[in-house]
Amino acid sequence: MVKWLADMNGVPMSDMTQHMEALNINGYVAFSLCTPASTVQLWQNNLNAMKADGTFETIWNKWFKGVPMP
């Protein structure tokens, strides 16, 4: 988020200094109890494939550069 805000305002990241962590969120994905197990498994299979081929890491680094992946 900080990188995005800096980029949007033309501020180089080298000018930024972290003084404190304001927010640390662990996210979860949840499905309705009515969601078929096959849908949940398909989602999990696709997530696993994205992690295996590096797609997940590419997306993660675009939005959360410098933050360890979950």
C-alpha positions in Angstrom: 0.0 0.0 0.0 2.8 2.4 0.8 4.5 1.7 -2.5 1.3 2.3 -4.4 0.7 5.6 -2.5 4.3 6.7 -3.1 4.1 5.9 -6.8 0.8 7.7 -7.2 2.3 10.8 -5.7 5.7 10.6 -7.4 7.6 10.0 -4.1 10.6 7.6 -4.5 10.6 4.7 -2.1 14.1 5.7 -1.2 12.7 8.8 0.5 10.4 6.7 2.7 11.4 5.5 6.2 9.3 3.1 8.3 8.9 4.3 11.8 6.2 1.9 13.0 3.9 -0.8 11.7 0.4 0.5 11.7 -1.5 -2.5 10.5 -0.8 -6.2 10.3 -3.6 -8.3 8.9 -3.7 -12.0 8.4 -6.3 -12.8 5.8 -8.4 -15.8 5.2 -10.5 -17.1 2.4 -13.9 -18.5 3.5 -16.6 -20.3 1.6 -20.3 -20.6 2.5 -21.3 -23.8 4.1 -23.5 -24.2 1.0 -20.5 -24.2 -1.4 -19.9 -27.6 -2.9 -16.8 -29.4 -1.7 -15.8 -29.7 -5.4 -15.8 -25.9 -5.8 -13.6 -25.5 -2.7 -11.2 -28.2 -3.9 -11.0 -26.6 -7.4 -10.1 -23.3 -5.8 -7.4 -24.9 -3.6 -6.0 -26.8 -6.6 -5.7 -23.5 -8.6 -4.1 -21.7 -5.6 -1.6 -24.6 -5.3 -0.8 -24.4 -9.0 -0.3 -20.6 -8.8 2.1 -21.1 -5.9 3.9 -23.9 -7.8 4.4 -21.9 -11.0 5.3 -18.6 -9.4 2.1 -16.7 -10.3 1.1 -16.2 -6.7 4.5 -14.8 -5.8 4.4 -12.4 -8.8 1.0 -11.1 -7.7 2.0 -10.9 -4.1 5.1 -8.9 -4.8 3.2 -6.5 -7.0 0.9 -5.5 -4.1 3.0 -6.4 -1.0 6.6 -5.9 -2.1 8.9 -6.5 0.9 6.3 -8.3 2.9 6.9 -12.1 3.5 4.4 -14.3 1.7 2.0 -16.3 3.8 
